[in-house]
Amino acid sequence: MKRNAIILAAGKGTRMKSKLYKVLHPVLGKPMVEHVVDNLDRGNVEEKIVVVGHGADEVKSVLEKSVKFTLQSEQLGTGHAVMMAEDLLKNQDGTTVVICGDTPLITTETIDKLINFHEQNESKATILSANMDDPTGYGRIIRDNQEVMKIVEHKDATEKERQVSEINTGTYCFDNKLLFKYLNNISNENKQGEYYLTDVIEIFKKNRHKVLAYLIDDASETIGVNDRVSLARAEELLKKRINNQLMVNGVSIIDPNNTYISCDTEIETDTIIYPGTTILGKNKIGSDCIIGPNTHLENVEIGNSTTIKQSVITDSIVGNHTNVGPFAHFRKDAKIGNNGRIGNFVEIKNTTFGNNSSAAHLAYMGDASIGEHVNMGCGAITVNYDGTEKHKTVIGDHVFIGCNANLIAPIEIDDHSVIAAGSTLNQNVPKYTLAIARSRQINKEGYVKNSKNM
C-alpha cells in the first residue's frame, strides 16, 4: 500500500514578526520544515507533497530533496491547503499523512506508529492525539470507546467536553481516495471564511467510516511553532532529546544545558564535549575526542583521539590524533591529516594539510596542498589571491617554512626545503634547497646618535 505525506507549509506566520518565512526558522540550525521532511524520509513514506505559499521559492531552495511542491496562492484554511495536492494524489490507493511544516519535534518513530496503527486497525481517518495538562485552546477528541465521535474546538465545547484532556495535534492519517472525495464536501461558511481540515472528520463519520485517534506518549513532540517563544521551547526540547541520547550512547557532555548538537551529528563513545560548544549540520565525530569548550563545528568529519579547543571549523575534515586550537579557524574544504598540530590564530581554507605537519600559531594557508612533516612558522602565509583570481601553493614533504614567510602563488616548494624567515617568494623552490628572499641587513653605526630628530 502506497504511503504519501502532505506537508502544510504555506502560512505566512505573522506571529513570528520576521522577514524570514515561518517554516524556515531554524531549530538547532535546521529549518523547521526540513526537520519534518527528513523525519518522513527516514520512515516509510514514498511520496511527499509540500504545500507552499508565502516564500515558496525560499522553501523550494531549502528542500533539495525528493519532494514535490504545490502552490496555495491564497491561504483559505488547512482543508483548502490539502486540496492543493488533489491533482497529484487524488486517484491513488493508499494512506496519506497530513502534517504541519511547523512541527519539527515529531519523530520518525511516531509517524511510523501512527501509520501502522491506522492501517492495522483498518481506519479510514486517524488523528494523532495527545494528553495535555492544560488543554485550553485546543480542539478536544470526543470518543465513544475506541472510535472518535468528533473534534470539538475549545470555544464550542461544553463544560463537560472542556474537561477532556485529549487534544487534536493537527497531524492525521487518511485513506487517500476518501480524503479527496470528501474534501470537496466541506464548506467555508464560518466567520473566517476558511475550509477547515477538521470538518472532513465529521463527513467521514456521517458516511459511517471508522475514525480513530492514536494517542502519542510524549505530547512535547507535537508542539507547533507559531512565535519566538515556542521556537525557543522547541529548540530546548530538541537539544535535550539529542544530548540525552548521545550520553546514553557513551558520549560525555559536561554541561548539556550549554551544548547544542544537531540531530544529524554522529559521535562515537568516550568523546567529551565541553560547555559552550555548538555542533550544527551533518557531522561525524570519532571516539576519544575532546571538543570544546567554546567551539563551533558545522558539517565536519573528525577522526579519533583528536582535540579541538575554542575553535571554528566548517565544511572540513580533521584526522586522528590531531590537536587544534585554541582560536583556530578551518573553512571550505580544509582537510587536516593525522598527528597534526594547528595552534592559535591559524586559518586554513580549501587546503590539504598532511600527516605530522604543524602550524603552531598565526599562519594562513589558503588554496594549498601541504605535505607531511611540514612546519609552517609563525606568521607564514600562502598569498593566494592576486586581486582577481585565486592561485595554488604546493608544499612537499619535510619542508620548513620560516616565520613571516610569504609564498606568492602559484608556487611550488619541493621536498626537504627550507624557507628562511622573513622571505617573500614568487619562484619555485627545488628539493633540498635553502631559499632566502629578503633585503640584506645594513647597519649604519652612529646614525641615531648624530640625528637631530633623536
N, C-alpha and C positions, 0 to 999 in steps of 0.2 A: 504494500500500500504506500503510495507516494505521500511524502510529508513536506508541507510548504510552511513558510512563515511570511507574515506581513508585518513589517516594522513601521510604526507610525512615527514619522519624523518631519511633519510639515508645519507644526506650530511655531509661531514666532518667539514665544517665551518672553513676553513683555516684563514679567516679574523679575527676570534676571537683571533688567536695567543695564543692558550691554549691547555693544555693537556686534558682538560675536553671536552667531546663531545658536540657540539654546543647546541643541543636542551635540554641538561641537565643543562645549565647555569640557575641559579635561578633568578626569578623576585619576589621580596618580599618573598624570602625564598622557593619558589616552582619552580621546573624545568619548563622551558617554555612549553615543550611538555605535562607535566601534567596539566598545565592550559588549554591547548586545549582539552585534553581528558575529563577533569572534566566539561568543558562547554558543550561538546557534551553529557556527561552523564546526565546533568541536563535538556537536551532537549528531543526531541522525536526521537532520533537516536537509532536504535536497535542493529546494528552490527558495530563494529569499527575495522578497519584493520590498524595497524601501520606498515609502510614500514621502515625497519631498514637496516642499512649498517654498517658504521663505528660505533664502540661502541655498537653493537647490544646487547651484554649481559648486559651492564650497563643500557641501556634503558629498557630492559625487567625487570631488578631488581627494577626499579623505578615504572613502570606501573603495579603494582599488582592489576589490575582491570579487568573488563570484556572486554578485548580486545584480538584480535588475532594478530599474527605477521607474516610478510612475509619478506624474505631477498632479498635485492637488492645488490648482492655481487659486482657488477661493476656499478658505477654510470654513466649512459648514458642519463641523462636528466629526466625531470619531466614526460614526456609521458612514458618513459621506467619504471619509478618508479611505475606508476599506473598499468602498465602491470603486475607487480609482484603480484597484487591482483586478477588476472584473474581467477585462479583456485578456489578461494574462493567465487567469486561473479558472474561470467560471465553468468550463466544460470538463474539468479534471476530476477523477475519483481520488479520494484520499482525505487526509487530515490537514487542516490549516491552523497554525498558531497565529494569533494576533497579539502583538506585544508592543509596548511603547518604547521609543528610542531614548527616553529619559529615565530608564530603569537599569542602571549599569551594574547593579548588585545581584541580579538574578543569575544563578549558576546554570551551567550545562546540565548538571545532575537534576536540578529542579525541573528544567524544561523537559528533559527526557522522561522523568517520572510523571509529569503532567500528561504527556502524550501517551505513554504506556497505560496509565490509568484510564484515559479517555477511550482508547481502543480496546483494552481488555474488558471493559465494562459495557462495550457497545453503546456508548453515549453518543448523542448527536451534537451536543454542546456541553462543554465542561469549563467551569470558571475556576481559575486559580484563586483560592481564598486564604485568608489569614485571620488569626485571632488577635485583636488589639486590646490592650489595657484601656485605652481611651479611643473608642471608635467614632468620636464626634466628627461629623463632616463627611464620613464615608458611607457609601451605599452598603446596606445590610443584606446578607444572604439569608433568606427565609426558607427553611427546609420543611419537608414532610418526610421524616426518616432520612433515607439516603438522597432522595431527589430534591432538587431545588424547585421551589414553587414560584419564587420571584426575587428580583433585586429591588429593594426599596431605598430610595435616596433619603438621607437623614432628614431633610426638610419636609419630606412627605410621610415619614414614618410615624406610627402611633407610639404612645409612651411605652407600650409593651415591646414593640419592634425595636425601639431605641435601646432596649436592654440587651439586645443581641450583640455579641462581641465579634462575630464572624463577619468579615467585610470582603467586598469585591476589590481585588488588587488591580483590575484593569487588564489582566492577561487571560486569554481564552484559547480553547481548542474547539474547532468546529468540523463537522462533516462539510467538506469543501463545496460540493454541489448545492446542498441545502442552504449554506450560508449565503451564497449569491442569489439563490432563488428568493429567500425571504428578505434580503436587504432591500429588494425593490418594493416591499410592502410597508416599510417603516415610514413614518411621517415626520415632518418638521414643524408640526403645529404645536409649538411651545413658545415660551417667552423669548428664547434666544433664536428661534427660527433655525435650529440645527437638527441634524439627523444623528441620533444617539445610537451607538452600537448596543447598548444595554436593552434597547427596545426590541431587538431581534430575539432576545431570550424569551420574551412574552409570546412572540409569534411561534417559536419552537414549541412552547408549552401548549398553545392553542391547537396546534396540529398534532398533539399527543406524542411528541418526541421526548426521549429521555434526556433530561438535563441534570447534570451532576456538578458537584463542586469538589475540587481536590484541595484539601487543607494543607498548606505548607507548614513545615516545622518551625522555620525561622522567619518571622514576619519582617525582619530587617532587610531581607533580600528584595522585598517588593517596594522599597522606598522609591518614589518618583521625585526627581529633582526639578523644582519649579523656581527656586530662588537661590541666592548665595548661601543662605543658612542651611538649606537642605543639601546644597552642593558640598559644603564643608562636612556635614554629617555623613554623606555618602563616602567621602574621602577617608574620614576617620574609621568608618566601619570596614571599608575595603583594606585599609592599611593594617588594621588589627587582624583581619582574617588571614591576610598573606603572611604577616610576621609570625603569627601563631603557628601556621602550618610549617613555615621554614624551621622554627625552633623545634617543633615536634620531629622534623626530619633530620635534626642534628646540627643545625646552624646556631651559633651563639649570637644573639642580638643583645648588646649590653643595655640599651635603653630603647625598647620598642616604641615608646611614645614619640621619640625624636629620630626615628629611622623610617624612611619612605622607600618602599621597594615595589616595583611594578609586578603585575600578575604574570608577565611574560619573562620573568627572570628565573633562571635555574641556578641554584647554589649548592655545591657539594658539602659533605659533612666536615665538621671541625673547622670551618671558616668562621672568623669572628668579625662582626660588623659593629663598629663603634658609633657613638651618637653623632648626629648632625649629617649623616650620610644619606644621599638621595640616589637611588638607582632606578632609572626610567628606561622605557623602551624594551627591546629584546636583548637579554644578556645571558651569558653563560659564564659562571664563576666556579673555579675548581675548588679542591679541598685544601685545608690548612692555610688558607689565605688570611691576611689581616687587612681589612678595608676600613679606612677612616682613622681618626674622626674627621668630620667636615670635608667629606669627599663627594664629588658628583660624577656618576658614571651613567652613560647613556649609549645603548647599542654597542656593547663591548663584549669581548671574549677574553677572560683572564685565566691563565693556567693555574697549576697547583703551587702552593707554598710561596705565593707572591704577596708582597706588602705594598699597599698604596695608601699614603697618608696625605691628607689635606691637599688633594689634587683634583683636577678636572680632566676626564677622559671621555671622549665621544667618538663613536664610529671607528673604533680602533681595536687592535689585538695586542695583548701583553702575554709573554710566555711564562715559563715556570721559574721559580726561584729568583725572581727579579724584584728589586726594591725601587719604588717610585715615590718621589716627594721628599720633603713637603713642597707644596706650591709648584708642581709640575703641571703642564698642560699638553695633552695629546688630542689631536683632532683630525678628522677627514683622512682615514686610511693610514694612520700610523701603525706600523707592525713592529713590535718590540720583541726581540728574541729572548732566550733563556739566560739566566745568571747575569742579568744586566744591572746597571746602576744608573738611574736617572734622578738627579738631585733637584735642589730647589731652583725655581725660576728657569727651568728648561722647557722650551716649547718645541714640539715635534708635529709636523704636518705632512701627510702624503709621503711618508718616508719609511723605508725598511731599515731597522737598526739591529745589527747582527748579534749573535750569541756572545756573551762575555765582554760586551762593549760597555763603555761608561761615558756619561756626560754628567759630571758631578754638580755643576752649577752654571747658571747664567749663560746658556747656549741656545741657539736657534738652528734647527735643522728642518728645512722645507724642501719638498720635491727632491729627495736624495735617496741614494742607495748606499748604505754604510755597512761595511763588512764586519767580521768577527775580530775580537780583541782590539778594538779601536778605542783610543782615548780622545774625547773631544774636550779641549781645555776650556777654562773659564772664559766666557765672552766670545767663543768661537761661533762663527755664523756662516751658513751657506747662503750666499747672496743670490737668490733665485729669481728675482723679478727685475726686469730692465725698464720698467715703466709701461711696457706694452704686453710682453709675454713672460710666461714662467719658463725657467730652464732647469735642467737636472744636474746635480752633483753626484759623482760616483766615487766612493772611497773604498779601497780594497781592504784586505785583512792586515792586522798587526800594524796599523798606522797610528802615529802620534801627532795630533793636531795641537799646536801650542796655543797659549792664551791669546785672546783678541786677534785671532786669525780670521781673515775674510776670504772665503772661497767663492770667487765670482763665476757663476755658472753661465754656460755649460763648461764643466771642468771635470777631469778625472785625476784622482790621486791613487797611484798604483800601490801594490802591497809593500809592506815593510818600509814605508817612507816616513820622514819626519818633517813637519812644517814648523818653522821657527816662530816663536811668539811674536805677535805684532805684525805678521806678514799679511799682505794683500796680494792674492794670487789670481791671475787670469789666464794662466797657461797650464797645460797638463804636467803632472809630475811623474817621472818614471819610477820603476821599482828600485828600492834600496837608495833613495835619494834624500838628501837634506835640502829643502827648499827655503831660501831666505829672500823675502821681497819687502825690504824696508830701507829707509834712508840711513846712510852711515851717520853715526853719532859724532858730533863736533863739540868739543869743549873749548870755550873762549875764556881763559883764565883772567881774572881781574875785571871782567866786563861789568859785573854788578857793582863792584867797589868803586869803579870810575864813572858809573852812570849818575847823571844829575837827578834822575827820577827815583832813585832808591835811597 
